[in-house]
Amino acid sequence: MSVLAMLASSALRGARRTRTGWSILTPKLGPVGFYKGRGVPSTGRITRKGAFQVLDHKRPECVVPDVRGSELRPYVARGVKIAAP
C-alpha cells in the first residue's frame, strides 16, 4: 500500500458520510429510541404491568347523521345508471 493510499484511507476513516443505500428511515435503521409509527394517534396508554389501557377521551368519535325519514339511503344499488353532468 502506498503512502498516498494510507493517507487517503486514514483521512476518510473518521469522516462523516451521508447515508447511502436505504432511502427510507425505519426504526431498525434509526438511532436508539427512534419510533416512527404510522401517523395514527394512540387511543390509550401502556400500564406499569405492560397491559394496554384504552382511554375514553382519546377514542375517536364517529358522528353519523340521522337518515330516517329522508329519501337518502346509505348505499347505492348496482342497477343505478350514472347520469351525465
C-alpha positions in Angstrom: 0.0 0.0 0.0 1.5 3.3 -1.0 1.9 6.3 1.4 -0.7 8.3 -0.6 -3.3 5.5 -0.2 -2.6 5.2 3.5 -3.1 8.9 4.0 -6.3 8.9 2.0 -7.7 5.9 3.9 -6.8 7.4 7.3 -8.3 10.8 6.4 -11.6 9.1 5.4 -11.8 6.8 8.4 -13.2 9.4 10.7 -15.1 11.5 8.1 -18.8 11.9 8.3 -20.6 10.4 5.4 -24.2 10.9 4.2 -26.5 7.9 4.3 -26.4 5.9 1.1 -28.3 2.8 0.3 -31.6 2.8 2.2 -33.6 5.9 1.4 -36.4 5.2 4.0 -35.5 5.6 7.6 -37.1 2.7 9.6 -37.0 2.1 13.4 -34.5 -0.7 12.8 -32.1 1.6 10.9 -32.6 4.7 13.0 -30.9 5.8 16.2 -31.7 4.2 19.6 -35.2 5.1 20.8 -36.4 6.2 17.3 -40.1 5.3 16.9 -41.6 6.1 13.5 -45.2 5.0 14.0 -47.8 5.1 11.2 -49.3 8.5 11.7 -52.3 7.2 13.8 -52.9 8.7 17.2 -52.8 6.5 20.2 -56.1 5.6 21.9 -54.7 4.8 25.3 -51.6 4.1 27.3 -49.4 1.2 28.5 -49.7 0.5 32.2 -46.8 -0.4 34.5 -47.6 -4.1 34.1 -47.4 -3.9 30.3 -51.2 -4.0 29.6 -52.8 -1.5 27.2 -55.5 0.7 28.8 -57.9 2.4 26.4 -58.8 5.9 27.5 -62.3 7.1 26.6 -61.3 10.7 25.9 -58.7 9.5 23.3 -61.1 7.2 21.5 -62.3 8.5 18.1 -65.9 9.6 17.9 -67.9 8.9 14.7 -70.8 11.3 14.1 -73.3 9.8 11.8 -76.3 11.9 10.6 -79.8 10.5 11.0 -81.2 9.5 7.6 -84.6 8.1 8.8 -87.4 9.9 7.1 -85.2 11.0 4.3 -85.1 9.9 0.7 -81.4 9.3 1.0 -80.2 5.7 1.6 -76.8 4.5 2.9 -76.0 2.6 -0.2 -76.2 2.8 -4.0 -77.9 -0.1 -5.9 -75.9 -1.8 -8.6 -78.6 -1.1 -11.3 -78.3 2.7 -11.0 -77.0 4.4 -14.2 -74.6 7.3 -13.8 -76.1 10.5 -15.2 -74.1 12.8 -17.3 -73.2 16.2 -15.6 
